[in-house]
Amino acid sequence: MAFITVRFLDILDITLVALLLYQLYRLIKGTVAFNIVIGLFSLYLLWIIVKALNMELLGSIMGQFIGVGVLALIIVFHPEIRKFLVFIGTNYNVNRILSIDKLFGVTKSKSIDREQVENIVDACVNMAKSKTGALIVIAGKSELNDQINTGEKLDSKITSPLIRTIFFKNSPLHDGATIIRENRIVAAGCILPLTQKELDKMLGLRHRAAIGITELTDAIAIVVSEERGTISFAQRGEMKLKVSEETLVSLLEENIVSLDN
């Protein structure tokens, strides 16, 4: 009996497959897509059993279904596939590795500085006290052009009074998201994609939109709840609820570095 030989490339192969499966799991957990994956996997196991038992008629029918399964998966999981590709592009710094910006001589400004952090936090704290609903998105490497084009373009300086004015209840822009990019408020009243995760029923559309945009891009988002007067912070598809003023300052200052590197 020959010994099984394990090469370094075999270990690397297994590690890469495990990493891809883990990232896929992170993207679809808590969504309807996860249940579909479990159903398809169960069906595949059943097909293997049917083949092993030589049940030709049922095996043939299921085989035809499995045969077109790849095309069906592409159609059914189109949003998840797109999310996965965006995840790879933003989280593994493909642009930085390939030095595309450097190749064309493009330099980007920092996302926000300390003074602007104070303005954003001051606006959020004041809106929380008055229970004024708000959704602020700070772009990273993803420029969010698709989302910006759904709102009103402003290109304004980041100030606390301006942010509070945008989200004032009688303002025509208060229902959408305000997007900050490269030290400027670039647009307000923007429409964001909603997450498909199963969330607590206490979380509204603003929270769903904040998680949705941070799932698809490397942006971060701040939500002020209109019902509870609390502040939440979203990043990488995860949300911290009831964030204090000090914690919000800390989170934003940490991400000044992470968004620009």
C-alpha positions in Angstrom: 0.0 0.0 0.0 1.5 3.3 -1.1 1.7 6.2 1.3 -0.3 9.2 0.5 2.0 12.1 -0.4 0.9 15.6 0.4 2.6 18.4 -1.5 2.9 22.1 -0.5 0.7 22.9 -3.5 -2.0 20.5 -2.2 -2.1 22.3 1.1 -2.2 25.7 -0.7 -5.0 24.4 -2.9 -7.1 23.3 0.2 -6.4 26.5 2.0 -7.5 28.7 -1.0 -10.7 26.6 -1.4 -11.5 26.9 2.3 -10.9 30.7 2.2 -13.3 31.0 -0.8 -16.0 28.9 0.8 -15.6 30.9 4.1 -16.0 34.2 2.3 -19.0 32.8 0.3 -20.5 31.8 3.6 -20.0 35.3 5.1 -21.8 36.8 2.1 -24.8 34.6 2.1 -25.3 33.8 5.8 -28.6 35.1 7.1 -30.1 35.5 3.5 -32.5 33.5 1.5 -29.6 32.4 -0.7 -28.1 30.4 2.2 -31.3 28.3 2.4 -31.2 27.7 -1.3 -27.6 26.5 -1.1 -28.6 24.0 1.6 -31.5 22.8 -0.5 -29.3 22.3 -3.6 -26.6 20.5 -1.6 -29.2 18.2 -0.2 -30.5 17.5 -3.6 -27.0 16.7 -4.9 -26.5 14.2 -2.0 -29.8 12.6 -2.9 -28.7 12.3 -6.5 -25.5 10.5 -5.4 -27.6 8.0 -3.3 -30.0 7.4 -6.2 -27.0 6.7 -8.5 -25.5 4.3 -6.0 -28.8 2.4 -5.8 -29.0 2.2 -9.6 -32.4 3.8 -9.8 -32.0 4.6 -13.5 -35.3 6.5 -14.2 -35.1 8.8 -11.1 -31.3 9.2 -11.5 -31.8 10.2 -15.2 -34.3 12.9 -14.3 -32.2 14.3 -11.5 -29.1 14.1 -13.7 -30.8 16.3 -16.2 -31.7 18.8 -13.5 -28.1 18.8 -12.1 -26.8 19.2 -15.6 -28.4 22.7 -16.0 -27.7 23.5 -12.4 -24.7 25.8 -13.1 -26.8 28.0 -15.3 -29.6 28.0 -12.8 -27.1 29.0 -10.0 -25.8 31.9 -12.0 -29.3 33.2 -12.5 -30.5 32.6 -8.9 -27.3 33.9 -7.3 -26.6 36.8 -9.5 -26.7 39.4 -6.6 -24.5 37.2 -4.5 -22.0 36.6 -7.3 -21.8 40.4 -7.9 -21.4 41.0 -4.2 -18.6 38.4 -4.0 -16.7 39.9 -6.9 -17.0 43.4 -5.4 -15.8 42.0 -2.1 -12.7 40.6 -3.7 -12.0 43.9 -5.5 -12.4 46.1 -2.5 -11.1 44.0 0.4 -8.0 42.6 -1.2 -6.8 45.9 -2.5 -6.6 44.9 -6.2 -6.3 48.5 -7.3 -3.4 49.1 -4.9 -1.7 45.8 -5.9 -1.9 46.6 -9.6 -1.1 50.3 -8.9 -3.7 51.4 -11.4 -4.0 54.9 -9.9 -0.2 55.3 -9.8 0.0 54.2 -13.4 -2.3 57.0 -14.5 -0.9 59.5 -12.0 -4.1 59.7 -10.1 -3.9 60.8 -6.5 -6.9 60.8 -4.1 -7.5 63.1 -1.1 -7.9 61.7 2.4 -11.5 60.6 3.1 -12.0 62.9 6.1 -9.7 64.7 8.6 -10.0 65.1 12.4 -11.9 68.4 12.1 -14.4 66.9 9.8 -14.8 64.0 12.2 -15.8 66.4 14.9 -18.3 68.1 12.6 -19.9 64.7 11.6 -20.1 63.6 15.2 -21.5 66.9 16.4 -24.2 66.7 13.8 -25.1 63.1 14.7 -25.2 63.8 18.4 -27.5 66.8 17.9 -29.8 64.8 15.5 -29.9 62.0 18.0 -31.1 64.3 20.8 -33.8 65.7 18.5 -34.7 62.3 17.1 -33.9 63.4 13.6 -33.4 60.4 11.3 -30.1 60.4 9.3 -28.0 58.2 7.1 -24.4 59.3 6.3 -22.1 57.2 4.1 -18.3 57.9 3.9 -16.7 56.4 0.8 -13.4 54.6 0.8 -11.7 53.2 -2.4 -15.1 52.6 -3.9 -16.2 55.9 -5.3 -20.0 55.1 -5.1 -20.8 56.8 -8.4 -23.9 54.7 -9.0 -25.3 55.7 -5.6 -24.3 59.4 -6.0 -26.1 59.6 -9.3 -29.4 58.7 -7.6 -29.3 61.8 -5.4 -28.8 65.6 -5.6 -25.1 66.5 -6.2 -23.8 69.1 -3.7 -20.0 69.2 -3.6 -20.1 71.1 -0.3 -17.8 71.5 2.7 -18.5 69.2 5.6 -20.1 71.2 8.4 -22.4 70.2 11.3 -25.1 72.8 10.4 -25.2 71.7 6.8 -25.6 68.0 7.7 -28.4 68.9 10.2 -30.1 71.0 7.6 -30.0 68.2 5.0 -31.7 65.8 7.4 -34.2 68.3 8.8 -37.6 66.7 8.7 -39.1 69.2 6.2 -36.1 69.0 3.9 -36.7 67.3 0.5 -33.4 65.4 0.9 -33.9 64.0 4.5 -35.2 60.6 3.4 -32.1 59.5 1.4 -28.4 59.0 2.3 -25.8 61.7 2.3 -22.5 60.6 0.8 -19.1 62.0 1.8 -16.1 61.5 -0.5 -12.7 63.0 -0.4 -13.3 65.7 2.2 -16.6 66.8 0.6 -20.3 66.2 0.9 -20.8 65.1 -2.7 -24.5 64.2 -2.7 -27.7 64.0 -0.6 -31.0 62.2 -1.0 -29.2 59.1 -2.4 -30.7 55.7 -2.8 -28.7 52.7 -1.4 -29.1 49.0 -1.9 -30.8 47.2 1.0 -29.3 44.2 2.7 -31.0 40.8 2.3 -30.0 39.7 5.8 -32.5 38.8 8.4 -32.3 41.7 10.8 -34.0 42.6 14.1 -37.4 44.0 13.4 -36.5 47.1 15.4 -34.1 48.1 12.6 -35.6 50.2 9.8 -34.8 50.9 6.2 -31.9 53.3 7.1 -30.2 50.5 9.0 -30.8 48.0 6.1 -29.4 50.5 3.6 -26.3 51.2 5.8 -25.6 47.4 6.1 -26.3 47.0 2.3 -23.9 49.6 1.1 -21.1 48.3 3.5 -21.7 44.8 2.2 -21.1 45.8 -1.4 -18.3 48.3 -0.9 -15.6 49.3 1.6 -17.6 52.4 2.7 -18.7 53.0 6.3 -22.1 54.3 7.3 -23.6 56.1 10.3 -27.3 55.9 11.1 -29.3 58.1 13.5 -32.6 56.4 14.5 -35.6 58.6 14.2 -37.6 56.4 16.6 -35.1 55.8 19.4 -32.6 58.7 19.0 -29.6 56.4 18.9 -26.6 56.3 16.7 -25.4 53.1 14.9 -22.2 52.5 12.9 -22.0 50.0 10.0 -18.8 48.5 8.4 -18.2 45.4 6.3 -21.9 44.4 6.5 -21.9 44.5 10.3 -23.6 47.1 12.5 -22.7 48.4 16.0 -25.9 49.6 17.7 -26.3 52.4 20.3 -22.9 53.9 19.8 -21.8 56.6 22.2 -20.3 59.9 21.1 -16.8 58.8 22.2 -17.0 55.5 20.5 -18.2 57.1 17.2 -15.2 59.5 17.3 -12.9 56.5 17.9 -14.5 54.5 15.1 -14.3 57.3 12.6 -10.7 58.2 13.5 -9.7 54.6 13.1 -11.2 54.5 9.6 -9.5 57.6 8.4 -6.5 55.3 8.2 -8.2 52.2 6.9 -10.2 53.9 4.2 -7.2 55.7 2.7 -4.7 52.8 2.9 
